[in-house]
Amino acid sequence: MNVLQKIKFSYPRSLEDLLQDVASLHESASGSATPPSLIMVDGLEGYLRRPGVSGGLQQAEQSSAAHVSALLYDTAAFLTQTLEERAVSLAPVGS
């Protein structure tokens, strides 16, 4: 299978949908599905900005940014550990 065929794109409509999609990666990786080795979030500022607000991030937006950042960090750490554990379990046993 071509590596590019394994790419999955997701387009959450809201910040809540983005958070749900990222959080669901824990569940999918805990099952038999192969966890992703890369997560990219494009246009994150678009999820954080409130309509009609320009300039710097407001306090609520800063809180949302911190929440998303923490969830992405935790998910990346979890997926890294999961991928490493699977690599060890699949490694051939040496003599």
N, CA, C and O atoms as a GROMACS GRO file, in nm:
protein
  380
    1MET      N    1   0.085  -0.118   0.000
    1MET     CA    2   0.000   0.000   0.000
    1MET      C    3   0.089   0.124   0.000
    1MET      O    4   0.188   0.131   0.073
    2ASN      N    5   0.054   0.218  -0.080
    2ASN     CA    6   0.125   0.344  -0.088
    2ASN      C    7   0.109   0.420   0.043
    2ASN      O    8  -0.002   0.428   0.098
    3VAL      N    9   0.216   0.476   0.093
    3VAL     CA   10   0.214   0.549   0.220
    3VAL      C   11   0.114   0.665   0.216
    3VAL      O   12   0.048   0.693   0.315
    4LEU      N   13   0.104   0.730   0.102
    4LEU     CA   14   0.012   0.844   0.091
    4LEU      C   15  -0.133   0.801   0.106
    4LEU      O   16  -0.218   0.883   0.141
    5GLN      N   17  -0.164   0.675   0.080
    5GLN     CA   18  -0.300   0.626   0.096
    5GLN      C   19  -0.338   0.611   0.243
    5GLN      O   20  -0.456   0.594   0.274
    6LYS      N   21  -0.242   0.616   0.331
    6LYS     CA   22  -0.267   0.602   0.474
    6LYS      C   23  -0.297   0.736   0.542
    6LYS      O   24  -0.331   0.739   0.660
    7ILE      N   25  -0.284   0.845   0.468
    7ILE     CA   26  -0.307   0.977   0.526
    7ILE      C   27  -0.457   0.997   0.546
    7ILE      O   28  -0.537   0.969   0.457
    8LYS      N   29  -0.492   1.046   0.664
    8LYS     CA   30  -0.632   1.073   0.695
    8LYS      C   31  -0.646   1.222   0.724
    8LYS      O   32  -0.574   1.277   0.807
    9PHE      N   33  -0.737   1.285   0.655
    9PHE     CA   34  -0.764   1.427   0.676
    9PHE      C   35  -0.893   1.440   0.755
    9PHE      O   36  -0.988   1.365   0.734
   10SER      N   37  -0.894   1.535   0.846
   10SER     CA   38  -1.013   1.563   0.926
   10SER      C   39  -1.034   1.713   0.928
   10SER      O   40  -0.938   1.789   0.944
   11TYR      N   41  -1.156   1.755   0.912
   11TYR     CA   42  -1.187   1.897   0.910
   11TYR      C   43  -1.295   1.928   1.014
   11TYR      O   44  -1.412   1.943   0.980
   12PRO      N   45  -1.255   1.937   1.141
   12PRO     CA   46  -1.353   1.969   1.246
   12PRO      C   47  -1.416   2.106   1.220
   12PRO      O   48  -1.349   2.198   1.174
   13ARG      N   49  -1.543   2.118   1.250
   13ARG     CA   50  -1.616   2.243   1.225
   13ARG      C   51  -1.600   2.344   1.338
   13ARG      O   52  -1.621   2.464   1.318
   14SER      N   53  -1.564   2.297   1.456
   14SER     CA   54  -1.556   2.387   1.572
   14SER      C   55  -1.443   2.342   1.663
   14SER      O   56  -1.385   2.235   1.647
   15LEU      N   57  -1.413   2.427   1.760
   15LEU     CA   58  -1.312   2.393   1.859
   15LEU      C   59  -1.351   2.266   1.934
   15LEU      O   60  -1.267   2.181   1.961
   16GLU      N   61  -1.479   2.254   1.968
   16GLU     CA   62  -1.526   2.136   2.039
   16GLU      C   63  -1.506   2.010   1.956
   16GLU      O   64  -1.466   1.906   2.009
   17ASP      N   65  -1.533   2.019   1.826
   17ASP     CA   66  -1.512   1.904   1.737
   17ASP      C   67  -1.363   1.869   1.728
   17ASP      O   68  -1.327   1.751   1.725
   18LEU      N   69  -1.278   1.971   1.722
   18LEU     CA   70  -1.134   1.948   1.719
   18LEU      C   71  -1.089   1.875   1.845
   18LEU      O   72  -1.015   1.777   1.838
   19LEU      N   73  -1.135   1.923   1.961
   19LEU     CA   74  -1.099   1.859   2.088
   19LEU      C   75  -1.147   1.714   2.091
   19LEU      O   76  -1.075   1.626   2.137
   20GLN      N   77  -1.268   1.690   2.042
   20GLN     CA   78  -1.322   1.554   2.039
   20GLN      C   79  -1.240   1.464   1.948
   20GLN      O   80  -1.211   1.349   1.983
   21ASP      N   81  -1.203   1.515   1.830
   21ASP     CA   82  -1.123   1.436   1.736
   21ASP      C   83  -0.988   1.399   1.796
   21ASP      O   84  -0.944   1.284   1.785
   22VAL      N   85  -0.922   1.495   1.860
   22VAL     CA   86  -0.791   1.467   1.920
   22VAL      C   87  -0.806   1.369   2.036
   22VAL      O   88  -0.728   1.275   2.049
   23ALA      N   89  -0.906   1.390   2.121
   23ALA     CA   90  -0.927   1.301   2.235
   23ALA      C   91  -0.960   1.159   2.189
   23ALA      O   92  -0.922   1.062   2.256
   24SER      N   93  -1.028   1.145   2.077
   24SER     CA   94  -1.066   1.012   2.029
   24SER      C   95  -0.945   0.932   1.980
   24SER      O   96  -0.955   0.811   1.964
   25LEU      N   97  -0.833   0.999   1.955
   25LEU     CA   98  -0.712   0.927   1.914
   25LEU      C   99  -0.664   0.833   2.023
   25LEU      O  100  -0.604   0.730   1.992
   26HIS      N  101  -0.686   0.867   2.149
   26HIS     CA  102  -0.650   0.777   2.259
   26HIS      C  103  -0.727   0.646   2.247
   26HIS      O  104  -0.670   0.538   2.262
   27GLU      N  105  -0.856   0.658   2.219
   27GLU     CA  106  -0.941   0.539   2.210
   27GLU      C  107  -0.903   0.452   2.091
   27GLU      O  108  -0.893   0.330   2.104
   28SER      N  109  -0.882   0.514   1.976
   28SER     CA  110  -0.850   0.435   1.857
   28SER      C  111  -0.714   0.367   1.870
   28SER      O  112  -0.696   0.255   1.822
   29ALA      N  113  -0.619   0.432   1.936
   29ALA     CA  114  -0.486   0.373   1.952
   29ALA      C  115  -0.486   0.262   2.056
   29ALA      O  116  -0.399   0.175   2.053
   30SER      N  117  -0.581   0.264   2.148
   30SER     CA  118  -0.590   0.160   2.249
   30SER      C  119  -0.643   0.030   2.190
   30SER      O  120  -0.621  -0.078   2.246
   31GLY      N  121  -0.713   0.040   2.079
   31GLY     CA  122  -0.768  -0.078   2.013
   31GLY      C  123  -0.664  -0.139   1.921
   31GLY      O  124  -0.544  -0.124   1.941
   32SER      N  125  -0.712  -0.207   1.820
   32SER     CA  126  -0.621  -0.274   1.727
   32SER      C  127  -0.575  -0.185   1.614
   32SER      O  128  -0.486  -0.222   1.538
   33ALA      N  129  -0.636  -0.066   1.600
   33ALA     CA  130  -0.598   0.024   1.493
   33ALA      C  131  -0.456   0.077   1.514
   33ALA      O  132  -0.413   0.098   1.627
   34THR      N  133  -0.385   0.096   1.406
   34THR     CA  134  -0.251   0.153   1.414
   34THR      C  135  -0.262   0.301   1.445
   34THR      O  136  -0.330   0.375   1.374
   35PRO      N  137  -0.196   0.345   1.553
   35PRO     CA  138  -0.204   0.488   1.588
   35PRO      C  139  -0.129   0.573   1.486
   35PRO      O  140  -0.034   0.526   1.424
   36PRO      N  141  -0.171   0.697   1.471
   36PRO     CA  142  -0.099   0.784   1.377
   36PRO      C  143   0.040   0.816   1.430
   36PRO      O  144   0.062   0.824   1.551
   37SER      N  145   0.133   0.833   1.338
   37SER     CA  146   0.269   0.870   1.378
   37SER      C  147   0.291   1.020   1.365
   37SER      O  148   0.398   1.070   1.400
   38LEU      N  149   0.190   1.091   1.313
   38LEU     CA  150   0.202   1.235   1.297
   38LEU      C  151   0.063   1.297   1.305
   38LEU      O  152  -0.032   1.246   1.247
   39ILE      N  153   0.054   1.407   1.378
   39ILE     CA  154  -0.071   1.484   1.386
   39ILE      C  155  -0.036   1.627   1.349
   39ILE      O  156   0.056   1.686   1.406
   40MET      N  157  -0.108   1.682   1.255
   40MET     CA  158  -0.087   1.822   1.216
   40MET      C  159  -0.219   1.894   1.230
   40MET      O  160  -0.324   1.844   1.187
   41VAL      N  161  -0.214   2.012   1.289
   41VAL     CA  162  -0.334   2.096   1.300
   41VAL      C  163  -0.304   2.224   1.225
   41VAL      O  164  -0.222   2.305   1.268
   42ASP      N  165  -0.373   2.243   1.114
   42ASP     CA  166  -0.354   2.362   1.033
   42ASP      C  167  -0.465   2.460   1.066
   42ASP      O  168  -0.581   2.422   1.080
   43GLY      N  169  -0.430   2.587   1.078
   43GLY     CA  170  -0.531   2.689   1.103
   43GLY      C  171  -0.584   2.688   1.245
   43GLY      O  172  -0.701   2.720   1.268
   44LEU      N  173  -0.500   2.651   1.340
   44LEU     CA  174  -0.544   2.644   1.480
   44LEU      C  175  -0.602   2.776   1.527
   44LEU      O  176  -0.698   2.778   1.604
   45GLU      N  177  -0.543   2.886   1.482
   45GLU     CA  178  -0.592   3.017   1.526
   45GLU      C  179  -0.738   3.039   1.486
   45GLU      O  180  -0.811   3.112   1.554
   46GLY      N  181  -0.780   2.977   1.377
   46GLY     CA  182  -0.919   2.988   1.335
   46GLY      C  183  -1.015   2.922   1.432
   46GLY      O  184  -1.130   2.965   1.444
   47TYR      N  185  -0.970   2.818   1.501
   47TYR     CA  186  -1.053   2.751   1.601
   47TYR      C  187  -1.058   2.831   1.731
   47TYR      O  188  -1.153   2.820   1.809
   48LEU      N  189  -0.956   2.912   1.753
   48LEU     CA  190  -0.946   2.984   1.880
   48LEU      C  191  -1.011   3.121   1.878
   48LEU      O  192  -1.059   3.168   1.981
   49ARG      N  193  -1.014   3.184   1.765
   49ARG     CA  194  -1.067   3.321   1.756
   49ARG      C  195  -1.219   3.321   1.762
   49ARG      O  196  -1.286   3.240   1.699
   50ARG      N  197  -1.269   3.415   1.838
   50ARG     CA  198  -1.414   3.437   1.844
   50ARG      C  199  -1.453   3.525   1.727
   50ARG      O  200  -1.377   3.613   1.688
   51PRO      N  201  -1.570   3.503   1.669
   51PRO     CA  202  -1.612   3.588   1.557
   51PRO      C  203  -1.614   3.735   1.596
   51PRO      O  204  -1.659   3.770   1.705
   52GLY      N  205  -1.565   3.820   1.508
   52GLY     CA  206  -1.569   3.964   1.530
   52GLY      C  207  -1.457   4.016   1.617
   52GLY      O  208  -1.454   4.136   1.646
   53VAL      N  209  -1.365   3.931   1.659
   53VAL     CA  210  -1.255   3.975   1.745
   53VAL      C  211  -1.128   3.982   1.661
   53VAL      O  212  -1.094   3.887   1.590
   54SER      N  213  -1.060   4.093   1.669
   54SER     CA  214  -0.932   4.105   1.598
   54SER      C  215  -0.824   4.139   1.699
   54SER      O  216  -0.853   4.173   1.814
   55GLY      N  217  -0.701   4.128   1.655
   55GLY     CA  218  -0.590   4.158   1.745
   55GLY      C  219  -0.546   4.034   1.821
   55GLY      O  220  -0.561   3.922   1.771
   56GLY      N  221  -0.492   4.053   1.940
   56GLY     CA  222  -0.440   3.942   2.021
   56GLY      C  223  -0.550   3.853   2.075
   56GLY      O  224  -0.668   3.887   2.070
   57LEU      N  225  -0.508   3.740   2.125
   57LEU     CA  226  -0.604   3.646   2.183
   57LEU      C  227  -0.660   3.699   2.314
   57LEU      O  228  -0.585   3.749   2.398
   58GLN      N  229  -0.789   3.689   2.332
   58GLN     CA  230  -0.854   3.730   2.456
   58GLN      C  231  -0.837   3.619   2.560
   58GLN      O  232  -0.789   3.510   2.527
   59GLN      N  233  -0.875   3.646   2.684
   59GLN     CA  234  -0.854   3.550   2.793
   59GLN      C  235  -0.921   3.415   2.766
   59GLN      O  236  -0.860   3.311   2.789
   60ALA      N  237  -1.045   3.415   2.717
   60ALA     CA  238  -1.115   3.289   2.688
   60ALA      C  239  -1.042   3.213   2.577
   60ALA      O  240  -1.033   3.090   2.581
   61GLU      N  241  -0.992   3.287   2.479
   61GLU     CA  242  -0.918   3.224   2.370
   61GLU      C  243  -0.785   3.168   2.419
   61GLU      O  244  -0.741   3.063   2.373
   62GLN      N  245  -0.721   3.238   2.512
   62GLN     CA  246  -0.596   3.189   2.569
   62GLN      C  247  -0.621   3.060   2.647
   62GLN      O  248  -0.539   2.968   2.644
   63SER      N  249  -0.733   3.054   2.717
   63SER     CA  250  -0.769   2.933   2.791
   63SER      C  251  -0.793   2.818   2.694
   63SER      O  252  -0.749   2.705   2.718
   64SER      N  253  -0.862   2.845   2.584
   64SER     CA  254  -0.886   2.742   2.482
   64SER      C  255  -0.755   2.696   2.420
   64SER      O  256  -0.735   2.577   2.396
   65ALA      N  257  -0.665   2.791   2.394
   65ALA     CA  258  -0.535   2.758   2.336
   65ALA      C  259  -0.457   2.667   2.431
   65ALA      O  260  -0.394   2.570   2.388
   66ALA      N  261  -0.460   2.699   2.559
   66ALA     CA  262  -0.392   2.616   2.658
   66ALA      C  263  -0.453   2.477   2.663
   66ALA      O  264  -0.380   2.378   2.674
   67HIS      N  265  -0.585   2.467   2.656
   67HIS     CA  266  -0.654   2.338   2.659
   67HIS      C  267  -0.616   2.253   2.537
   67HIS      O  268  -0.582   2.135   2.551
   68VAL      N  269  -0.620   2.313   2.419
   68VAL     CA  270  -0.584   2.241   2.297
   68VAL      C  271  -0.438   2.198   2.303
   68VAL      O  272  -0.405   2.084   2.269
   69SER      N  273  -0.350   2.288   2.345
   69SER     CA  274  -0.207   2.256   2.354
   69SER      C  275  -0.181   2.140   2.448
   69SER      O  276  -0.104   2.049   2.417
   70ALA      N  277  -0.244   2.144   2.565
   70ALA     CA  278  -0.226   2.036   2.663
   70ALA      C  279  -0.277   1.903   2.609
   70ALA      O  280  -0.213   1.800   2.627
   71LEU      N  281  -0.393   1.906   2.542
   71LEU     CA  282  -0.450   1.783   2.487
   71LEU      C  283  -0.361   1.729   2.375
   71LEU      O  284  -0.338   1.608   2.368
   72LEU      N  285  -0.311   1.815   2.288
   72LEU     CA  286  -0.221   1.771   2.181
   72LEU      C  287  -0.092   1.714   2.238
   72LEU      O  288  -0.042   1.612   2.190
   73TYR      N  289  -0.038   1.779   2.340
   73TYR     CA  290   0.085   1.730   2.403
   73TYR      C  291   0.064   1.593   2.466
   73TYR      O  292   0.143   1.501   2.446
   74ASP      N  293  -0.045   1.579   2.542
   74ASP     CA  294  -0.076   1.452   2.606
   74ASP      C  295  -0.101   1.342   2.503
   74ASP      O  296  -0.054   1.230   2.519
   75THR      N  297  -0.172   1.376   2.397
   75THR     CA  298  -0.201   1.277   2.293
   75THR      C  299  -0.074   1.235   2.221
   75THR      O  300  -0.054   1.116   2.195
   76ALA      N  301   0.013   1.330   2.190
   76ALA     CA  302   0.140   1.298   2.125
   76ALA      C  303   0.225   1.206   2.213
   76ALA      O  304   0.284   1.111   2.163
   77ALA      N  305   0.231   1.235   2.342
   77ALA     CA  306   0.308   1.151   2.435
   77ALA      C  307   0.248   1.010   2.442
   77ALA      O  308   0.321   0.911   2.441
   78PHE      N  309   0.117   1.002   2.448
   78PHE     CA  310   0.048   0.872   2.454
   78PHE      C  311   0.073   0.791   2.326
   78PHE      O  312   0.104   0.672   2.332
   79LEU      N  313   0.058   0.857   2.211
   79LEU     CA  314   0.077   0.786   2.084
   79LEU      C  315   0.222   0.744   2.065
   79LEU      O  316   0.248   0.636   2.012
   80THR      N  317   0.316   0.827   2.108
   80THR     CA  318   0.458   0.790   2.100
   80THR      C  319   0.485   0.666   2.183
   80THR      O  320   0.552   0.574   2.137
   81GLN      N  321   0.433   0.663   2.304
   81GLN     CA  322   0.451   0.546   2.391
   81GLN      C  323   0.387   0.423   2.329
   81GLN      O  324   0.446   0.315   2.330
   82THR      N  325   0.267   0.438   2.275
   82THR     CA  326   0.197   0.326   2.214
   82THR      C  327   0.274   0.272   2.094
   82THR      O  328   0.289   0.151   2.080
   83LEU      N  329   0.324   0.361   2.008
   83LEU     CA  330   0.401   0.318   1.892
   83LEU      C  331   0.530   0.248   1.934
   83LEU      O  332   0.568   0.148   1.873
   84GLU      N  333   0.598   0.300   2.037
   84GLU     CA  334   0.721   0.238   2.085
   84GLU      C  335   0.693   0.100   2.143
   84GLU      O  336   0.769   0.006   2.118
   85GLU      N  337   0.586   0.086   2.220
   85GLU     CA  338   0.551  -0.045   2.278
   85GLU      C  339   0.519  -0.146   2.168
   85GLU      O  340   0.559  -0.262   2.177
   86ARG      N  341   0.447  -0.103   2.066
   86ARG     CA  342   0.415  -0.194   1.956
   86ARG      C  343   0.539  -0.234   1.879
   86ARG      O  344   0.551  -0.348   1.836
   87ALA      N  345   0.634  -0.140   1.861
   87ALA     CA  346   0.758  -0.171   1.791
   87ALA      C  347   0.839  -0.274   1.867
   87ALA      O  348   0.897  -0.365   1.807
   88VAL      N  349   0.842  -0.262   1.999
   88VAL     CA  350   0.916  -0.357   2.083
   88VAL      C  351   0.849  -0.495   2.075
   88VAL      O  352   0.918  -0.596   2.064
   89SER      N  353   0.716  -0.497   2.081
   89SER     CA  354   0.647  -0.627   2.079
   89SER      C  355   0.657  -0.696   1.943
   89SER      O  356   0.646  -0.818   1.935
   90LEU      N  357   0.677  -0.618   1.837
   90LEU     CA  358   0.688  -0.676   1.703
   90LEU      C  359   0.832  -0.706   1.663
   90LEU      O  360   0.856  -0.770   1.560
   91ALA      N  361   0.926  -0.660   1.743
   91ALA     CA  362   1.068  -0.681   1.709
   91ALA      C  363   1.102  -0.829   1.720
   91ALA      O  364   1.054  -0.898   1.810
   92PRO      N  365   1.184  -0.878   1.626
   92PRO     CA  366   1.223  -1.019   1.634
   92PRO      C  367   1.308  -1.045   1.758
   92PRO      O  368   1.388  -0.960   1.800
   93VAL      N  369   1.290  -1.160   1.814
   93VAL     CA  370   1.365  -1.198   1.934
   93VAL      C  371   1.502  -1.247   1.889
   93VAL      O  372   1.513  -1.341   1.810
   94GLY      N  373   1.608  -1.182   1.942
   94GLY     CA  374   1.745  -1.221   1.905
   94GLY      C  375   1.792  -1.338   1.990
   94GLY      O  376   1.735  -1.366   2.096
   95SER      N  377   1.895  -1.406   1.943
   95SER     CA  378   1.947  -1.520   2.020
   95SER      C  379   2.079  -1.487   2.083
   95SER      O  380   2.137  -1.571   2.152
   0.00000   0.00000   0.00000
